Amino acid sequence: MADPKSKKETPNIDIYKAWCKGCGICAAFCPTGALARDEAGFPYVKEPEKCINCGWCEIRCPDFAITVKQRNDDKKVREEGEEATQQ
């Protein structure tokens, strides 16, 4: 059973505004409401702690303007990169 004291890592959600056309598909498909739309219709991360890292926003985005990564993945990539440069 999971340790109730351990804190869940919040995923890193990147929205590339230059690629986004503001269709709202990502916010519409977000099952937890972590994403919302601003006054202009563009998405933003409203409540990052609600993100469950399901990837629906990333999969559904027609412009590839959003990515979701577990923060641990970023650390692993950096560590692997450091190991490769040390060899």
C-alpha positions in Angstrom: 0.0 0.0 0.0 1.2 3.5 -0.8 2.6 5.6 2.0 0.0 8.3 2.8 2.7 10.6 4.0 4.5 10.6 0.7 3.7 13.7 -1.4 2.7 13.1 -5.0 5.1 14.8 -7.5 3.2 17.4 -9.5 3.8 16.9 -13.3 5.5 19.6 -15.3 3.0 21.0 -17.9 4.4 23.1 -20.7 2.2 25.1 -23.0 3.9 26.5 -26.0 1.9 29.7 -26.6 3.5 30.3 -30.0 2.0 27.0 -31.3 -1.3 27.2 -29.5 -4.3 28.5 -31.5 -6.6 28.6 -28.5 -9.0 25.8 -29.5 -9.6 24.7 -25.9 -9.5 21.0 -26.6 -6.8 20.4 -23.9 -8.9 22.1 -21.2 -12.1 20.4 -22.4 -10.5 16.9 -22.2 -8.8 17.5 -18.8 -10.6 15.0 -16.5 -9.6 16.9 -13.3 -9.9 20.5 -14.3 -6.2 21.2 -13.9 -6.3 23.3 -17.1 -8.5 26.3 -17.8 -8.9 28.9 -20.5 -8.1 32.6 -20.0 -10.2 35.6 -21.3 -8.7 35.2 -24.8 -9.4 31.5 -24.8 -5.8 30.3 -24.4 -5.1 27.4 -21.9 -3.2 27.8 -18.7 -2.5 25.6 -15.7 -5.1 26.5 -13.2 -4.5 23.9 -10.5 -1.2 21.9 -11.2 -1.7 19.8 -8.1 -4.9 18.3 -9.7 -3.0 17.0 -12.7 -2.9 13.2 -12.7 -0.4 12.9 -15.6 -3.0 11.2 -17.8 -1.7 12.9 -21.0 -5.1 13.5 -22.5 -4.3 17.2 -23.2 -1.0 16.3 -24.9 -2.6 13.5 -27.0 -5.6 15.6 -28.1 -3.8 18.9 -28.9 -3.9 19.3 -32.7 -1.0 21.7 -32.6 1.4 19.7 -30.3 1.4 22.8 -28.1 1.3 21.1 -24.8 3.5 18.5 -23.1 3.2 16.8 -19.7 6.2 15.2 -18.0 6.6 13.8 -14.6 9.1 15.9 -12.7 11.1 12.7 -11.9 11.6 12.2 -15.7 13.3 15.5 -15.9 15.7 14.5 -13.2 16.4 11.2 -14.8 17.2 12.8 -18.1 19.6 15.3 -16.5 21.3 12.5 -14.5 21.7 10.3 -17.6 23.1 13.2 -19.5 25.6 13.9 -16.7 26.6 10.2 -16.7 27.2 10.2 -20.5 29.4 13.3 -20.3 31.5 11.8 -17.5 32.3 8.7 -19.5 
